[in-house]
Amino acid sequence: MSTNSPPQTVTVTIDGAPGQAWAGQSVTAVLVAAGIWPLRRNPVNGQLRGPFCGMGVCLECEVTINGRPGSRSCTAHVTDGMDIRTHTEPLPTAAHG
């Protein structure tokens, strides 16, 4: 007889939309499973960026989690009620005059 119980399902919010995930799953895994690959824009050239190294070194997976910008989604684990925000909106442009 196995003593392992099935993973607990939790509710998360991704860019304002409700979603489901397994408790303890990495935030990156939840985003990719939801079909969200680009997570932010490069602040220098505006290119879309997504998870790369998977271990918190490259910083390409940074998102805002529960209001904390700069959270590394590959090392963060989902909890019930977590609010996840990606940063793929266009960057503001400087006024040219």
Residue frames as qw, qx, qy, qz and C-alpha x, y, z in Angstrom:
[[0.000, 0.889, 0.458, 0.000, 0.00, 0.00, 0.00],
 [0.425, 0.401, -0.008, 0.812, 1.39, 3.39, -1.00],
 [0.285, -0.652, -0.443, 0.545, 1.48, 6.22, 1.52],
 [0.164, -0.070, 0.256, 0.950, 1.84, 8.84, -1.21],
 [0.296, 0.680, 0.560, -0.368, -1.22, 11.03, -1.63],
 [0.484, 0.617, 0.390, 0.483, -2.04, 12.82, -4.88],
 [0.297, 0.048, -0.084, 0.950, -0.69, 16.36, -5.23],
 [0.050, 0.677, 0.537, -0.501, -2.91, 19.12, -3.91],
 [0.298, 0.584, 0.430, 0.621, -4.47, 21.40, -6.50],
 [0.203, -0.554, -0.282, 0.757, -4.20, 25.13, -5.76],
 [0.335, 0.854, 0.375, 0.132, -5.67, 28.21, -7.40],
 [0.439, -0.314, 0.125, 0.833, -3.32, 30.84, -8.84],
 [0.355, 0.877, 0.216, -0.242, -3.84, 34.02, -10.82],
 [0.596, -0.058, 0.415, 0.685, -1.77, 34.50, -13.97],
 [0.093, 0.059, 0.297, 0.948, -1.85, 38.00, -15.45],
 [0.405, 0.018, 0.160, -0.900, -5.28, 38.52, -13.91],
 [0.753, 0.014, -0.444, -0.486, -6.80, 35.20, -15.02],
 [0.705, -0.406, 0.499, -0.299, -7.54, 32.37, -12.57],
 [0.651, 0.384, -0.642, -0.131, -5.78, 29.05, -13.08],
 [0.909, -0.381, 0.109, -0.129, -5.02, 25.75, -11.41],
 [0.392, 0.620, -0.655, 0.179, -1.66, 24.24, -10.48],
 [0.837, -0.252, -0.458, 0.162, -0.17, 21.56, -8.28],
 [0.442, -0.884, 0.145, -0.046, 1.04, 22.83, -4.91],
 [0.653, -0.528, 0.430, 0.330, 4.83, 23.00, -4.93],
 [0.720, 0.468, 0.348, 0.375, 5.15, 23.03, -8.72],
 [0.377, -0.237, 0.105, 0.889, 7.61, 25.61, -10.06],
 [0.287, 0.709, 0.209, -0.608, 6.04, 28.83, -11.27],
 [0.134, 0.467, -0.627, -0.609, 7.86, 28.38, -14.59],
 [0.071, 0.101, 0.978, 0.166, 6.25, 24.95, -15.06],
 [0.230, 0.611, 0.643, -0.400, 2.81, 26.41, -14.36],
 [0.227, 0.700, -0.115, -0.667, 3.34, 29.24, -16.87],
 [0.090, 0.323, -0.802, -0.495, 4.66, 26.96, -19.61],
 [0.137, 0.277, 0.951, -0.031, 1.80, 24.47, -19.02],
 [0.250, 0.712, 0.448, -0.480, -0.61, 27.39, -19.44],
 [0.608, 0.598, 0.372, 0.367, 0.97, 28.14, -22.83],
 [0.037, -0.996, 0.082, -0.007, 2.89, 31.18, -21.61],
 [0.861, 0.076, -0.031, 0.502, 6.50, 31.03, -22.76],
 [0.307, 0.495, -0.139, 0.801, 7.67, 34.67, -22.98],
 [0.491, -0.603, -0.548, 0.309, 7.77, 36.01, -19.43],
 [0.222, -0.810, -0.067, 0.538, 9.38, 39.41, -19.77],
 [0.564, 0.798, 0.023, 0.213, 10.99, 41.87, -22.17],
 [0.686, -0.031, -0.097, 0.720, 14.69, 42.63, -22.28],
 [0.130, -0.872, -0.255, 0.397, 14.96, 46.16, -20.83],
 [0.284, -0.477, 0.393, 0.733, 17.64, 47.14, -23.37],
 [0.057, 0.130, -0.667, -0.731, 16.21, 46.01, -26.71],
 [0.614, 0.097, 0.139, -0.771, 12.61, 45.01, -25.87],
 [0.505, 0.157, -0.799, -0.284, 12.98, 41.41, -27.08],
 [0.838, -0.354, -0.015, -0.416, 10.72, 38.84, -25.45],
 [0.164, 0.451, -0.840, 0.252, 12.56, 36.53, -23.07],
 [0.869, -0.274, -0.184, -0.369, 11.61, 33.24, -21.43],
 [0.778, -0.521, 0.352, -0.005, 13.02, 30.57, -19.15],
 [0.546, 0.672, -0.499, -0.006, 16.52, 29.50, -20.11],
 [0.212, 0.451, -0.816, 0.295, 18.69, 27.96, -17.41],
 [0.744, -0.348, -0.492, -0.289, 15.98, 26.63, -15.10],
 [0.709, -0.296, -0.476, 0.427, 18.08, 27.19, -11.96],
 [0.277, -0.913, -0.246, 0.172, 17.84, 30.91, -11.18],
 [0.580, -0.333, 0.204, 0.714, 21.12, 32.07, -12.70],
 [0.336, 0.283, 0.482, 0.758, 20.19, 33.69, -16.03],
 [0.086, 0.402, 0.363, -0.836, 17.31, 35.87, -14.70],
 [0.164, -0.032, -0.604, -0.779, 15.34, 35.41, -17.95],
 [0.330, -0.434, -0.821, -0.168, 12.36, 34.01, -16.05],
 [0.083, -0.154, -0.474, 0.863, 11.78, 37.00, -13.78],
 [0.247, -0.590, -0.598, -0.483, 8.13, 37.77, -13.06],
 [0.245, -0.383, 0.364, -0.813, 6.23, 39.55, -10.30],
 [0.512, -0.279, -0.813, -0.002, 4.90, 37.19, -7.64],
 [0.408, -0.713, -0.534, 0.201, 2.47, 38.54, -5.05],
 [0.022, -0.997, -0.068, -0.028, 3.59, 42.09, -5.82],
 [0.533, -0.648, 0.391, 0.377, 7.33, 41.35, -5.64],
 [0.648, 0.726, -0.195, -0.119, 9.01, 42.19, -8.96],
 [0.212, 0.684, -0.694, 0.075, 12.18, 40.36, -9.95],
 [0.754, -0.239, 0.556, -0.256, 11.02, 36.97, -8.66],
 [0.151, 0.377, -0.847, -0.343, 12.70, 34.06, -10.41],
 [0.814, 0.016, -0.025, -0.580, 9.87, 31.83, -11.58],
 [0.743, 0.247, -0.621, -0.026, 12.09, 28.77, -11.98],
 [0.332, 0.132, -0.766, 0.533, 13.02, 28.67, -8.29],
 [0.403, -0.098, 0.349, -0.841, 9.65, 29.80, -6.88],
 [0.092, -0.193, -0.975, -0.065, 7.02, 27.21, -6.01],
 [0.353, -0.413, -0.350, -0.763, 3.30, 27.86, -6.32],
 [0.011, -0.195, -0.787, 0.585, 1.08, 28.22, -3.30],
 [0.043, 0.666, 0.739, 0.092, -2.67, 28.66, -3.07],
 [0.019, -0.931, -0.296, 0.212, -3.79, 32.17, -3.99],
 [0.497, -0.339, 0.286, 0.746, -0.47, 33.16, -5.61],
 [0.407, 0.871, 0.153, -0.228, -0.65, 36.14, -7.98],
 [0.634, -0.144, 0.456, 0.608, 1.79, 35.81, -10.91],
 [0.358, 0.883, 0.089, -0.290, 2.39, 38.65, -13.37],
 [0.736, 0.147, 0.317, 0.579, 4.52, 38.38, -16.48],
 [0.076, -0.764, 0.054, 0.639, 6.13, 41.43, -18.08],
 [0.517, 0.186, 0.647, 0.529, 5.57, 41.10, -21.81],
 [0.226, 0.904, 0.334, -0.142, 3.84, 44.42, -22.41],
 [0.571, 0.616, 0.008, 0.544, 5.70, 46.81, -24.72],
 [0.517, -0.338, -0.244, 0.748, 8.32, 48.94, -23.03],
 [0.095, 0.930, 0.217, -0.281, 7.67, 52.68, -22.79],
 [0.655, 0.410, 0.155, 0.616, 9.49, 54.68, -25.42],
 [0.323, -0.467, -0.121, 0.814, 11.41, 57.88, -24.81],
 [0.335, 0.882, 0.271, -0.191, 10.03, 61.06, -26.31],
 [0.602, 0.059, 0.312, 0.732, 12.07, 62.24, -29.25],
 [0.126, 0.935, 0.305, -0.132, 12.12, 65.89, -29.93]]
